[in-house]
Amino acid sequence: MFAKDSGLLQGTVELLVLKTLSWGPMHGYGIASWIESATNDVLRMEEGSLYPALYRMARKGWIRGEWGLSENNRRAKFYHLTPEGEKQFREQSSGWQRLADAVNAAIGATRAPSWAR
C-alpha cells in the first residue's frame, strides 16, 4: 500500500504502473522503485498493493508478464504493456489530467460562491 497519508484515489496505482511500463518491460521491484524515485519518495508502493494490481491488470489484458533475468542475474517476472494497456494509459492519463485541472481550479479559486456571501 502507498503511504497511508498519501490520499490516493482509486485507480491511481494502475495508472502509475501503466506509466512505469510505458518506458519498457520492468519487474515488480523496478516498478516500485521507479514510482518512488519519480515521485521524490512521496509515494511508496508496497508488495501488498503492487502485486494484486499487476494481477488485476494482467487479467484485464493491459499487461503481460514473462520470466527473465534481472540485472542481478536473478529470475524475475518482467511486465510489459499490451496494445490494450497502451490504450488504457492514454485514456487514464487524459482523465487524470482533467481531474487534476479541476481540483487545481477549485483550490485556486479566489471568490466564494454568491450563495455563501
N, CA and C atoms as an extended XYZ file, in Angstrom:
351
Properties=species:S:1:pos:R:3:atomname:S:1:resname:S:1:resid:I:1 pbc="F F F"
N         0.839       -1.183        0.000 N   MET     1
C         0.000        0.000        0.000 CA  MET     1
C         0.877        1.238        0.000 C   MET     1
N         0.396        2.263       -0.618 N   PHE     2
C         1.098        3.519       -0.564 CA  PHE     2
C         1.040        4.054        0.860 C   PHE     2
N         1.845        5.060        1.121 N   ALA     3
C         1.818        5.681        2.434 CA  ALA     3
C         0.375        6.029        2.788 C   ALA     3
N        -0.010        5.754        4.013 N   LYS     4
C        -1.398        5.942        4.418 CA  LYS     4
C        -1.881        7.372        4.247 C   LYS     4
N        -0.995        8.327        4.364 N   ASP     5
C        -1.423        9.727        4.275 CA  ASP     5
C        -1.341       10.272        2.857 C   ASP     5
N        -1.110        9.391        1.876 N   SER     6
C        -0.968        9.892        0.510 CA  SER     6
C        -2.305       10.284       -0.092 C   SER     6
N        -3.413        9.709        0.377 N   GLY     7
C        -4.720       10.073       -0.119 CA  GLY     7
C        -4.929        9.763       -1.583 C   GLY     7
N        -4.381        8.681       -2.069 N   LEU     8
C        -4.518        8.335       -3.480 CA  LEU     8
C        -5.926        7.918       -3.820 C   LEU     8
N        -6.385        8.319       -4.969 N   LEU     9
C        -7.686        7.937       -5.459 CA  LEU     9
C        -7.636        6.538       -6.035 C   LEU     9
N        -8.788        5.895       -6.019 N   GLN    10
C        -8.884        4.560       -6.594 CA  GLN    10
C        -8.463        4.604       -8.059 C   GLN    10
N        -7.705        3.648       -8.500 N   GLY    11
C        -7.241        3.598       -9.882 CA  GLY    11
C        -5.891        4.234      -10.093 C   GLY    11
N        -5.398        4.950       -9.095 N   THR    12
C        -4.117        5.634       -9.240 CA  THR    12
C        -2.964        4.646       -9.346 C   THR    12
N        -3.043        3.555       -8.602 N   VAL    13
C        -1.971        2.555       -8.653 CA  VAL    13
C        -1.830        2.027      -10.078 C   VAL    13
N        -2.966        1.689      -10.705 N   GLU    14
C        -2.911        1.174      -12.067 CA  GLU    14
C        -2.329        2.211      -13.024 C   GLU    14
N        -2.730        3.456      -12.878 N   LEU    15
C        -2.199        4.497      -13.766 CA  LEU    15
C        -0.687        4.637      -13.598 C   LEU    15
N        -0.207        4.607      -12.359 N   LEU    16
C         1.240        4.735      -12.131 CA  LEU    16
C         2.001        3.530      -12.693 C   LEU    16
N         1.415        2.355      -12.576 N   VAL    17
C         2.064        1.160      -13.152 CA  VAL    17
C         2.075        1.263      -14.674 C   VAL    17
N         0.966        1.704      -15.256 N   LEU    18
C         0.925        1.858      -16.715 CA  LEU    18
C         1.994        2.848      -17.169 C   LEU    18
N         2.129        3.959      -16.459 N   LYS    19
C         3.162        4.952      -16.810 CA  LYS    19
C         4.548        4.331      -16.720 C   LYS    19
N         4.784        3.611      -15.642 N   THR    20
C         6.102        2.987      -15.466 CA  THR    20
C         6.424        2.052      -16.618 C   THR    20
N         5.444        1.242      -17.010 N   LEU    21
C         5.684        0.273      -18.072 CA  LEU    21
C         5.698        0.911      -19.457 C   LEU    21
N         5.296        2.187      -19.546 N   SER    22
C         5.391        2.871      -20.841 CA  SER    22
C         6.858        3.091      -21.223 C   SER    22
N         7.760        2.962      -20.242 N   TRP    23
C         9.199        3.092      -20.511 CA  TRP    23
C         9.786        1.807      -21.061 C   TRP    23
N         9.044        0.686      -20.883 N   GLY    24
C         9.531       -0.605      -21.347 CA  GLY    24
C         9.314       -1.669      -20.291 C   GLY    24
N         9.631       -2.923      -20.594 N   PRO    25
C         9.418       -4.020      -19.646 CA  PRO    25
C        10.177       -3.779      -18.340 C   PRO    25
N         9.536       -4.176      -17.235 N   MET    26
C        10.153       -3.961      -15.930 CA  MET    26
C         9.613       -4.994      -14.947 C   MET    26
N        10.423       -5.413      -13.995 N   HIS    27
C         9.960       -6.338      -12.952 CA  HIS    27
C         9.353       -5.542      -11.796 C   HIS    27
N         8.680       -6.258      -10.885 N   GLY    28
C         7.942       -5.599       -9.815 CA  GLY    28
C         8.775       -4.647       -8.984 C   GLY    28
N         9.955       -5.086       -8.583 N   TYR    29
C        10.817       -4.214       -7.778 CA  TYR    29
C        11.182       -2.959       -8.558 C   TYR    29
N        11.448       -3.105       -9.836 N   GLY    30
C        11.787       -1.945      -10.668 CA  GLY    30
C        10.623       -0.981      -10.783 C   GLY    30
N         9.406       -1.522      -10.896 N   ILE    31
C         8.213       -0.673      -10.966 CA  ILE    31
C         8.087        0.138       -9.681 C   ILE    31
N         8.168       -0.539       -8.548 N   ALA    32
C         8.032        0.156       -7.259 CA  ALA    32
C         9.140        1.194       -7.081 C   ALA    32
N        10.357        0.838       -7.451 N   SER    33
C        11.490        1.764       -7.298 CA  SER    33
C        11.326        2.983       -8.196 C   SER    33
N        10.866        2.773       -9.433 N   TRP    34
C        10.711        3.914      -10.343 CA  TRP    34
C         9.654        4.879       -9.819 C   TRP    34
N         8.522        4.344       -9.347 N   ILE    35
C         7.452        5.202       -8.826 CA  ILE    35
C         7.961        6.005       -7.635 C   ILE    35
N         8.673        5.348       -6.739 N   GLU    36
C         9.214        6.050       -5.573 CA  GLU    36
C        10.175        7.158       -6.008 C   GLU    36
N        11.040        6.852       -6.959 N   SER    37
C        12.009        7.840       -7.439 CA  SER    37
C        11.322        8.976       -8.192 C   SER    37
N        10.373        8.635       -9.071 N   ALA    38
C         9.699        9.660       -9.882 CA  ALA    38
C         8.850       10.600       -9.045 C   ALA    38
N         8.412       10.133       -7.863 N   THR    39
C         7.581       10.979       -7.004 CA  THR    39
C         8.386       11.569       -5.849 C   THR    39
N         9.703       11.564       -5.997 N   ASN    40
C        10.584       12.121       -4.954 CA  ASN    40
C        10.277       11.524       -3.583 C   ASN    40
N        10.074       10.218       -3.552 N   ASP    41
C         9.825        9.459       -2.322 CA  ASP    41
C         8.510        9.803       -1.630 C   ASP    41
N         7.621       10.491       -2.304 N   VAL    42
C         6.316       10.800       -1.705 CA  VAL    42
C         5.433        9.557       -1.709 C   VAL    42
N         5.500        8.776       -2.781 N   LEU    43
C         4.673        7.576       -2.905 CA  LEU    43
C         5.558        6.340       -2.832 C   LEU    43
N         5.150        5.431       -1.987 N   ARG    44
C         5.857        4.153       -1.860 CA  ARG    44
C         4.864        3.028       -2.086 C   ARG    44
N         5.218        2.126       -2.967 N   MET    45
C         4.326        1.033       -3.288 CA  MET    45
C         4.801       -0.222       -2.582 C   MET    45
N         3.949       -0.750       -1.732 N   GLU    46
C         4.258       -1.979       -1.012 CA  GLU    46
C         3.847       -3.177       -1.858 C   GLU    46
N         4.477       -4.311       -1.600 N   GLU    47
C         4.167       -5.528       -2.353 CA  GLU    47
C         2.688       -5.895       -2.263 C   GLU    47
N         2.074       -5.635       -1.102 N   GLY    48
C         0.672       -5.966       -0.887 CA  GLY    48
C        -0.286       -5.201       -1.790 C   GLY    48
N         0.172       -4.108       -2.362 N   SER    49
C        -0.639       -3.346       -3.310 CA  SER    49
C        -0.180       -3.582       -4.737 C   SER    49
N         1.126       -3.680       -4.922 N   LEU    50
C         1.664       -3.802       -6.274 CA  LEU    50
C         1.263       -5.104       -6.951 C   LEU    50
N         1.503       -6.218       -6.282 N   TYR    51
C         1.285       -7.494       -6.965 CA  TYR    51
C        -0.196       -7.792       -7.229 C   TYR    51
N        -1.105       -7.448       -6.309 N   PRO    52
C        -2.529       -7.594       -6.679 CA  PRO    52
C        -2.904       -6.694       -7.861 C   PRO    52
N        -2.326       -5.496       -7.919 N   ALA    53
C        -2.616       -4.595       -9.053 CA  ALA    53
C        -2.090       -5.203      -10.349 C   ALA    53
N        -0.888       -5.758      -10.310 N   LEU    54
C        -0.332       -6.392      -11.508 CA  LEU    54
C        -1.213       -7.573      -11.950 C   LEU    54
N        -1.685       -8.335      -10.980 N   TYR    55
C        -2.558       -9.465      -11.299 CA  TYR    55
C        -3.847       -8.980      -11.956 C   TYR    55
N        -4.477       -7.940      -11.366 N   ARG    56
C        -5.724       -7.401      -11.944 CA  ARG    56
C        -5.484       -6.886      -13.361 C   ARG    56
N        -4.395       -6.184      -13.545 N   MET    57
C        -4.097       -5.597      -14.849 CA  MET    57
C        -3.826       -6.685      -15.892 C   MET    57
N        -3.173       -7.763      -15.469 N   ALA    58
C        -2.921       -8.880      -16.392 CA  ALA    58
C        -4.245       -9.551      -16.775 C   ALA    58
N        -5.142       -9.713      -15.788 N   ARG    59
C        -6.453      -10.321      -16.083 CA  ARG    59
C        -7.260       -9.470      -17.057 C   ARG    59
N        -7.088       -8.142      -16.976 N   LYS    60
C        -7.795       -7.242      -17.887 CA  LYS    60
C        -7.134       -7.177      -19.261 C   LYS    60
N        -5.954       -7.773      -19.377 N   GLY    61
C        -5.252       -7.768      -20.654 CA  GLY    61
C        -4.466       -6.494      -20.912 C   GLY    61
N        -4.207       -5.711      -19.861 N   TRP    62
C        -3.463       -4.460      -20.019 CA  TRP    62
C        -1.956       -4.682      -20.023 C   TRP    62
N        -1.514       -5.727      -19.320 N   ILE    63
C        -0.086       -6.037      -19.240 CA  ILE    63
C         0.093       -7.536      -19.431 C   ILE    63
N         1.312       -7.924      -19.704 N   ARG    64
C         1.664       -9.344      -19.799 CA  ARG    64
C         3.010       -9.535      -19.129 C   ARG    64
N         3.159      -10.647      -18.424 N   GLY    65
C         4.408      -10.918      -17.723 CA  GLY    65
C         5.150      -12.084      -18.345 C   GLY    65
N         6.460      -11.964      -18.382 N   GLU    66
C         7.308      -13.043      -18.879 CA  GLU    66
C         8.518      -13.164      -17.968 C   GLU    66
N         8.922      -14.399      -17.712 N   TRP    67
C        10.070      -14.624      -16.839 CA  TRP    67
C        11.366      -14.304      -17.567 C   TRP    67
N        12.279      -13.735      -16.814 N   GLY    68
C        13.586      -13.406      -17.360 CA  GLY    68
C        14.583      -13.227      -16.229 C   GLY    68
N        15.750      -12.722      -16.538 N   LEU    69
C        16.783      -12.491      -15.529 CA  LEU    69
C        16.920      -11.002      -15.276 C   LEU    69
N        16.978      -10.653      -14.003 N   SER    70
C        17.138       -9.251      -13.621 CA  SER    70
C        18.582       -8.812      -13.840 C   SER    70
N        18.839       -7.541      -13.605 N   GLU    71
C        20.199       -7.004      -13.728 CA  GLU    71
C        21.165       -7.653      -12.748 C   GLU    71
N        20.612       -8.288      -11.677 N   ASN    72
C        21.420       -9.009      -10.691 CA  ASN    72
C        21.483      -10.501      -10.985 C   ASN    72
N        21.066      -10.875      -12.182 N   ASN    73
C        21.071      -12.276      -12.609 CA  ASN    73
C        20.119      -13.141      -11.792 C   ASN    73
N        19.050      -12.539      -11.304 N   ARG    74
C        18.030      -13.280      -10.571 CA  ARG    74
C        16.806      -13.440      -11.459 C   ARG    74
N        16.135      -14.557      -11.263 N   ARG    75
C        14.915      -14.821      -12.019 CA  ARG    75
C        13.830      -13.860      -11.545 C   ARG    75
N        13.192      -13.186      -12.486 N   ALA    76
C        12.146      -12.210      -12.159 CA  ALA    76
C        11.132      -12.181      -13.295 C   ALA    76
N         9.924      -11.798      -12.939 N   LYS    77
C         8.875      -11.662      -13.945 CA  LYS    77
C         8.881      -10.219      -14.442 C   LYS    77
N         9.057      -10.073      -15.735 N   PHE    78
C         9.073       -8.749      -16.356 CA  PHE    78
C         7.710       -8.495      -16.992 C   PHE    78
N         7.169       -7.314      -16.686 N   TYR    79
C         5.848       -6.947      -17.198 CA  TYR    79
C         6.018       -5.934      -18.321 C   TYR    79
N         5.139       -6.022      -19.298 N   HIS    80
C         5.136       -5.024      -20.365 CA  HIS    80
C         3.712       -4.724      -20.783 C   HIS    80
N         3.518       -3.559      -21.371 N   LEU    81
C         2.190       -3.138      -21.798 CA  LEU    81
C         1.763       -3.911      -23.032 C   LEU    81
N         0.504       -4.253      -23.078 N   THR    82
C        -0.101       -4.795      -24.291 CA  THR    82
C        -0.682       -3.608      -25.067 C   THR    82
N        -1.125       -3.813      -26.298 N   PRO    83
C        -1.790       -2.704      -27.007 CA  PRO    83
C        -2.986       -2.160      -26.209 C   PRO    83
N        -3.752       -3.036      -25.534 N   GLU    84
C        -4.867       -2.561      -24.702 CA  GLU    84
C        -4.340       -1.743      -23.520 C   GLU    84
N        -3.208       -2.139      -22.955 N   GLY    85
C        -2.600       -1.363      -21.864 CA  GLY    85
C        -2.155        0.014      -22.329 C   GLY    85
N        -1.620        0.093      -23.526 N   GLU    86
C        -1.224        1.401      -24.076 CA  GLU    86
C        -2.448        2.295      -24.234 C   GLU    86
N        -3.561        1.704      -24.704 N   LYS    87
C        -4.807        2.464      -24.857 CA  LYS    87
C        -5.313        2.925      -23.496 C   LYS    87
N        -5.279        2.024      -22.505 N   GLN    88
C        -5.711        2.392      -21.154 CA  GLN    88
C        -4.859        3.520      -20.594 C   GLN    88
N        -3.563        3.463      -20.844 N   PHE    89
C        -2.671        4.512      -20.333 CA  PHE    89
C        -3.053        5.865      -20.929 C   PHE    89
N        -3.295        5.913      -22.225 N   ARG    90
C        -3.690        7.194      -22.850 CA  ARG    90
C        -4.997        7.709      -22.265 C   ARG    90
N        -5.986        6.831      -22.143 N   GLU    91
C        -7.293        7.259      -21.633 CA  GLU    91
C        -7.218        7.674      -20.171 C   GLU    91
N        -6.550        6.880      -19.351 N   GLN    92
C        -6.464        7.207      -17.924 CA  GLN    92
C        -5.626        8.446      -17.677 C   GLN    92
N        -4.575        8.646      -18.457 N   SER    93
C        -3.748        9.856      -18.316 CA  SER    93
C        -4.573       11.095      -18.606 C   SER    93
N        -5.366       11.033      -19.665 N   SER    94
C        -6.217       12.156      -20.034 CA  SER    94
C        -7.240       12.439      -18.935 C   SER    94
N        -7.875       11.392      -18.424 N   GLY    95
C        -8.859       11.559      -17.356 CA  GLY    95
C        -8.233       12.128      -16.093 C   GLY    95
N        -7.052       11.628      -15.768 N   TRP    96
C        -6.355       12.116      -14.577 CA  TRP    96
C        -6.017       13.597      -14.727 C   TRP    96
N        -5.562       14.002      -15.896 N   GLN    97
C        -5.196       15.411      -16.116 CA  GLN    97
C        -6.425       16.311      -15.983 C   GLN    97
N        -7.570       15.864      -16.509 N   ARG    98
C        -8.806       16.652      -16.361 CA  ARG    98
C        -9.176       16.781      -14.886 C   ARG    98
N        -9.061       15.690      -14.137 N   LEU    99
C        -9.369       15.731      -12.704 CA  LEU    99
C        -8.411       16.676      -11.978 C   LEU    99
N        -7.116       16.559      -12.252 N   ALA   100
C        -6.120       17.415      -11.600 CA  ALA   100
C        -6.376       18.882      -11.931 C   ALA   100
N        -6.711       19.184      -13.187 N   ASP   101
C        -7.009       20.571      -13.569 CA  ASP   101
C        -8.237       21.083      -12.819 C   ASP   101
N        -9.256       20.238      -12.683 N   ALA   102
C       -10.475       20.658      -11.989 CA  ALA   102
C       -10.204       20.915      -10.507 C   ALA   102
N        -9.445       20.029       -9.871 N   VAL   103
C        -9.128       20.211       -8.443 CA  VAL   103
C        -8.263       21.449       -8.263 C   VAL   103
N        -7.307       21.659       -9.146 N   ASN   104
C        -6.462       22.857       -9.058 CA  ASN   104
C        -7.286       24.125       -9.232 C   ASN   104
N        -8.269       24.093      -10.140 N   ALA   105
C        -9.128       25.260      -10.335 CA  ALA   105
C        -9.912       25.558       -9.065 C   ALA   105
N       -10.431       24.514       -8.428 N   ALA   106
C       -11.204       24.717       -7.200 CA  ALA   106
C       -10.310       25.211       -6.065 C   ALA   106
N        -9.153       24.630       -5.918 N   ILE   107
C        -8.237       25.043       -4.843 CA  ILE   107
C        -7.759       26.470       -5.045 C   ILE   107
N        -7.546       26.837       -6.299 N   GLY   108
C        -7.041       28.172       -6.605 CA  GLY   108
C        -8.109       29.245       -6.709 C   GLY   108
N        -9.384       28.867       -6.522 N   ALA   109
C       -10.465       29.857       -6.625 CA  ALA   109
C       -10.254       30.975       -5.619 C   ALA   109
N       -10.532       32.183       -6.047 N   THR   110
C       -10.303       33.346       -5.180 CA  THR   110
C       -11.604       33.995       -4.702 C   THR   110
N       -12.739       33.468       -5.172 N   ARG   111
C       -14.010       34.051       -4.736 CA  ARG   111
C       -14.933       32.954       -4.208 C   ARG   111
N       -15.648       33.266       -3.143 N   ALA   112
C       -16.641       32.336       -2.612 CA  ALA   112
C       -17.856       32.361       -3.537 C   ALA   112
N       -18.636       31.291       -3.536 N   PRO   113
C       -19.842       31.303       -4.368 CA  PRO   113
C       -20.808       32.377       -3.872 C   PRO   113
N       -21.627       32.899       -4.789 N   SER   114
C       -22.527       34.003       -4.448 CA  SER   114
C       -23.496       33.621       -3.325 C   SER   114
N       -23.923       32.397       -3.230 N   TRP   115
C       -24.873       31.985       -2.207 CA  TRP   115
C       -24.239       31.939       -0.814 C   TRP   115
N       -22.901       31.976       -0.747 N   ALA   116
C       -22.217       31.916        0.542 CA  ALA   116
C       -21.877       33.302        1.079 C   ALA   116
N       -22.185       34.316        0.333 N   ARG   117
C       -21.819       35.677        0.781 CA  ARG   117
C       -22.885       36.287        1.640 C   ARG   117
